Amino acid sequence: MTFWLFKSEPDVFSFDMLVKKGERGEEWSGVRNYQARNNMRAMKLGERGFFYHSNIGKAVVGIVQVCKTIHPDSTADKPAWECVDVRAVAALPHPVSLDAIKEVTALAEMVLVKNSRLSVQPVTAVEFRAICKMGGLDPASFAS
Protein backbone atom coordinates (compact mmCIF):
# COMPACT_ATOMS: atom_id res chain seq x y z
CA MET A 1 0.00 0.00 0.00
CA THR A 2 1.13 3.52 -0.77
CA PHE A 3 0.73 6.27 1.81
CA TRP A 4 0.24 10.00 1.33
CA LEU A 5 0.33 13.36 3.06
CA PHE A 6 -2.31 16.04 2.46
CA LYS A 7 -1.54 19.59 3.56
CA SER A 8 -4.10 22.21 4.48
CA GLU A 9 -4.07 25.49 6.32
CA PRO A 10 -6.22 24.80 9.40
CA ASP A 11 -7.88 28.21 9.26
CA VAL A 12 -9.11 27.33 5.74
CA PHE A 13 -9.87 23.59 6.13
CA SER A 14 -8.85 21.72 9.27
CA PHE A 15 -8.81 18.08 10.28
CA ASP A 16 -11.75 18.79 12.61
CA MET A 17 -13.71 20.10 9.62
CA LEU A 18 -12.97 16.86 7.75
CA VAL A 19 -14.09 14.81 10.76
CA LYS A 20 -17.45 16.64 10.64
CA LYS A 21 -17.90 15.56 7.00
CA GLY A 22 -18.22 11.96 8.22
CA GLU A 23 -18.00 8.88 6.03
CA ARG A 24 -18.74 10.75 2.80
CA GLY A 25 -15.54 12.75 3.24
CA GLU A 26 -14.63 15.78 1.19
CA GLU A 27 -13.05 16.64 -2.15
CA TRP A 28 -9.37 17.51 -1.81
CA SER A 29 -10.06 20.42 -4.15
CA GLY A 30 -8.17 23.54 -5.08
CA VAL A 31 -4.82 21.88 -5.85
CA ARG A 32 -3.18 23.75 -8.72
CA ASN A 33 0.20 22.08 -8.84
CA TYR A 34 0.84 19.40 -11.47
CA GLN A 35 3.05 17.24 -9.25
CA ALA A 36 0.45 17.25 -6.45
CA ARG A 37 -2.32 16.52 -8.98
CA ASN A 38 -0.29 13.64 -10.43
CA ASN A 39 0.16 12.24 -6.92
CA MET A 40 -3.63 12.19 -6.57
CA ARG A 41 -3.92 10.45 -9.94
CA ALA A 42 -1.75 7.64 -8.53
CA MET A 43 -3.99 7.08 -5.48
CA LYS A 44 -6.11 3.99 -5.04
CA LEU A 45 -9.36 3.62 -3.13
CA GLY A 46 -8.72 2.89 0.54
CA GLU A 47 -5.15 4.15 0.68
CA ARG A 48 -4.24 6.02 3.84
CA GLY A 49 -2.43 9.24 4.45
CA PHE A 50 -1.67 11.95 6.93
CA PHE A 51 -3.55 15.21 7.35
CA TYR A 52 -0.98 17.95 7.91
CA HIS A 53 -1.81 21.41 9.23
CA SER A 54 0.43 23.84 7.37
CA ASN A 55 1.33 27.43 8.26
CA ILE A 56 -0.47 27.30 11.63
CA GLY A 57 0.78 24.43 13.73
CA LYS A 58 2.93 22.74 11.08
CA ALA A 59 2.09 19.25 12.31
CA VAL A 60 0.64 15.92 11.28
CA VAL A 61 -2.67 15.83 13.14
CA GLY A 62 -4.65 12.94 11.69
CA ILE A 63 -5.00 9.97 9.40
CA VAL A 64 -7.23 10.06 6.32
CA GLN A 65 -8.36 7.53 3.74
CA VAL A 66 -9.01 7.97 0.03
CA CYS A 67 -12.75 7.38 -0.35
CA LYS A 68 -13.14 8.41 -4.01
CA THR A 69 -10.48 8.17 -6.68
CA ILE A 70 -9.48 10.86 -9.16
CA HIS A 71 -12.30 12.93 -10.67
CA PRO A 72 -12.75 16.49 -11.96
CA ASP A 73 -12.18 19.13 -9.28
CA SER A 74 -15.51 20.92 -8.78
CA THR A 75 -13.68 24.18 -8.01
CA ALA A 76 -11.62 24.20 -11.22
CA ASP A 77 -12.32 26.18 -14.35
CA LYS A 78 -10.06 23.93 -16.45
CA PRO A 79 -10.42 20.17 -16.97
CA ALA A 80 -6.71 19.63 -16.23
CA TRP A 81 -7.41 19.91 -12.50
CA GLU A 82 -8.60 16.80 -10.75
CA CYS A 83 -8.82 15.62 -7.17
CA VAL A 84 -9.67 12.72 -4.89
CA ASP A 85 -12.02 12.63 -1.92
CA VAL A 86 -10.72 11.79 1.54
CA ARG A 87 -12.36 11.03 4.87
CA ALA A 88 -11.02 11.23 8.40
CA VAL A 89 -9.97 7.95 9.99
CA ALA A 90 -8.32 8.96 13.29
CA ALA A 91 -6.77 11.92 15.04
CA LEU A 92 -3.24 11.57 16.31
CA PRO A 93 -3.32 11.68 20.14
CA HIS A 94 -0.12 13.74 19.95
CA PRO A 95 0.29 15.93 16.83
CA VAL A 96 3.72 15.42 15.27
CA SER A 97 5.37 18.73 14.42
CA LEU A 98 7.58 19.38 11.44
CA ASP A 99 10.38 20.23 13.87
CA ALA A 100 10.00 16.81 15.56
CA ILE A 101 10.02 15.08 12.17
CA LYS A 102 13.23 16.90 11.20
CA GLU A 103 14.92 15.60 14.37
CA VAL A 104 14.48 11.94 13.33
CA THR A 105 17.33 10.73 11.14
CA ALA A 106 15.16 8.03 9.54
CA LEU A 107 12.80 10.77 8.28
CA ALA A 108 15.49 13.01 6.78
CA GLU A 109 14.57 12.04 3.19
CA MET A 110 10.82 12.51 3.67
CA VAL A 111 9.25 14.72 1.00
CA LEU A 112 7.81 16.92 3.76
CA VAL A 113 11.36 17.66 4.94
CA LYS A 114 12.84 18.14 1.47
CA ASN A 115 9.91 19.88 -0.29
CA SER A 116 7.61 21.21 2.40
CA ARG A 117 5.61 23.32 -0.10
CA LEU A 118 4.15 20.36 -2.05
CA SER A 119 0.50 20.07 -0.95
CA VAL A 120 -0.04 16.37 -1.77
CA GLN A 121 2.95 14.09 -1.42
CA PRO A 122 3.90 10.43 -1.06
CA VAL A 123 4.94 8.93 2.28
CA THR A 124 6.90 5.68 2.53
CA ALA A 125 5.72 2.81 4.72
CA VAL A 126 8.70 3.38 7.05
CA GLU A 127 7.81 7.08 7.37
CA PHE A 128 4.15 6.24 7.97
CA ARG A 129 4.98 3.80 10.77
CA ALA A 130 7.45 6.19 12.41
CA ILE A 131 5.06 9.15 12.46
CA CYS A 132 2.15 7.02 13.70
CA LYS A 133 4.31 5.85 16.61
CA MET A 134 5.48 9.40 17.32
CA GLY A 135 1.84 10.49 17.37
CA GLY A 136 0.74 7.75 19.76
CA LEU A 137 -0.96 5.40 17.30
CA ASP A 138 -0.27 1.76 16.46
CA PRO A 139 0.66 1.89 12.76
CA ALA A 140 -0.56 -1.70 12.22
CA SER A 141 -4.10 -0.48 12.87
CA PHE A 142 -3.94 1.87 9.88
CA ALA A 143 -1.73 0.08 7.36
CA SER A 144 -4.53 -1.59 5.41
N, C-alpha and C positions, 0 to 999 in steps of 0.2 A: 504494500500500500504506500502511496505517496502522501506526504503531509504538506501543509501549506501555512502561510501566515497572511492574514488580512489586516491591513492597517486602516484605522479611522480616527479622526479627531473626536474625542468623547463629547465635546460641546456641539458637534454636528450630528453624530450617530454613535452612541455608546453601546457597550455590551449589554447594559441593563435595558436599553431600548430594543435590542435584538431579542432578549429574553421575553419581553412583553409581546413580541410577534408570535410566540408559541411555535407549534409544530410546522406551520406553513412557512416560517422563516421570512426572509426578505431578500430582494434583489441586491446584489453587490454592485450597484449602479454607480455611474459617474466616473468610472475609470477611463482616462484618456491618455494612456501610455500603452504603446504596442506590446512591450515586453510583459507588462502586467496582464493585458488582455490575452496574450498568447498563453500565459500561465493558466488563466481560467479556461482556455480552450482545451488544455491538457487534463483538466480535472474530470474525475469519474464520480458518479453518484455514490454517496456514502463516505467519501474520503473526508478525513478530519483535518483540522487546522487550528491555529491559534488566532484569537482576536487580540489585536495589539492596539492599545490607546497611544496614538502619536501626539506630539506637541505638548499635551497636558498629561502628565503622568509618565509617558514613555515606558510602558510596561505591558507585558503579556498578562491579560486579565481573565481570559476564558478560552474554552475549546468550542469550536463550531464544527458543523458537518455540512457538506454539500448536499442540498436536498433537491436541486434542479440543475441539470447540466446546462451548458452554454446555450444562450438564446439572445435575441436582440435586446439591447439595453433600452428600456422604456423612456429613459431620459435623454437619449441621443438623437441628434438630428441627422446623423449619417449612419448608414447600415454597417460601416466598418466596426462600430462599437458594440460589443456583446458583453454579457455578464453571466454569472451563475447566481443561484439563490443559495443562501446558507441559513442554518438555524442554530440556535444556542444549544449546546450539549451540557456544559458544566462550567461554573466559575472556578477559577483557581483560588483556593483558600488563602494563598499568599501571592499577590501579584509579583511577577518577576520583572524587575526593572532592566532597562537596557544596560545600565551601569553594572548590575549584577551579572548579566550575560557576558559582558566584556571581560569580566574577571575570571571566567572559566576558560582555561586553555583549550579544552575540547570543543568549545564553541567559537573559537577565533576565526574560523572560515565560514561561519554562518552568513547568509546573505544579509540578514539584518545588521550585522556588524560591518560588513564590507560595503553595502549599498543600502543604507538606511532609508533612502528616499523612495525606493520601489514599493508601491502600495499593495501588490499581491506577489508573493514570492514563495519559492519552494523551501521546504524544511526537510532535512534528512531524518531518518528514523532515530539515529543516535541523538540528534539535536532535540527531537520531539520528546524522547524519553528523559533526557537530562532536564529540560525545562519543566516537564510535568513533575518530576521529583523535586525540583527547586521550588515549585509552586504548591507542593503538598498533595499531589495526586499520584495515584498508582498508574503509571503509563499503560500497563497491561489492560486496564479497564477501558482504554480509549483507542487502542491500536487497531481495532477492527470494526 
